Amino acid sequence: MRFFLILFLGALTLLASPKELKSFHAFFTQTVVDDHAKKIVYRGELWASMPQNALWMYTKPIQKSIYLNGTKLTLIEPSLEQVTLCTMGDEIDFLTIVKKAKAIDATHYKATIGEQTYLIEFVNEVLSSIRYTDSYDNHVTLNFSNGVMNKAIEASRFKPIIPANFDLIRE
């Protein structure tokens, strides 16, 4: 599940929309349902800004922070007292997904990258949800609430603060 989460977040390196989204801040609920109908629900807060900066702050069921800065991913897990650093490879960022999205109707968009299809929804012209089935047949839904688009986000928000006593893992 952790591997999936890192890959998924890598794919969402930057949020953008067909409406020229330059930044995005929202609370999120991420629901993952596997092929045995086992469901896990994550909650947190997301900040994203061009070019390719994102901070996913998970609050439930456990606390963790995932910083995405270009191709660099920093995962801070306080409960484990560890930080994982890795470089992203050829993952498709969300900007590419959204740029390739085609309107289905006034609020729904569909993007297909390789064999992966993403369904994107806007409510009142604000990003509301993203749905897809990943390569492990997990059904993934990201619902956003209180979304704010195109408001400046301080660059310092995307700089991870690594506690000195945490173990450092490089992948």
Secondary structure, DSSP 4 states (H G I P E B T S, - for coil): -HHHHHHHHHHTSS---TTT--EEEEEEEEEEE-TT--EEEEEEEEEEETTTEEEEEEEESS-EEEEEETTEEEEEEGGGTEEEEEE--SPPPHHHHHHT-EESSSSEEEEEETTEEEEEEEETTEEEEEEEE-TTS-EEEEEEEEEEES----GGGGS----TTSEEEE-
